[in-house]
């Protein structure tokens, strides 16, 4: 899959329904992190909402979720820079 994220192994099928549940969970957390950070920068969400979202994630995936939040934060901060 072209443009695949760094946290997913190479060779996953294009059909996400065929992915193991763990990888679907990781992708879902990445999408949630992206949305939270975009809303935070658009002032539609608060830091408190982000903290609550982190606490709501199961302990098993919490570090991954924090890493994706940081990734999307850096992405938003570097937008428009060459």
Secondary structure as GFF3:
##gff-version 3
##sequence-region A 1 82
A	DSSP	three_ten_helix	16	18	.	.	.	ID=ss1
A	DSSP	alpha_helix	21	41	.	.	.	ID=ss2
A	DSSP	alpha_helix	47	56	.	.	.	ID=ss3
A	DSSP	alpha_helix	59	77	.	.	.	ID=ss4
###
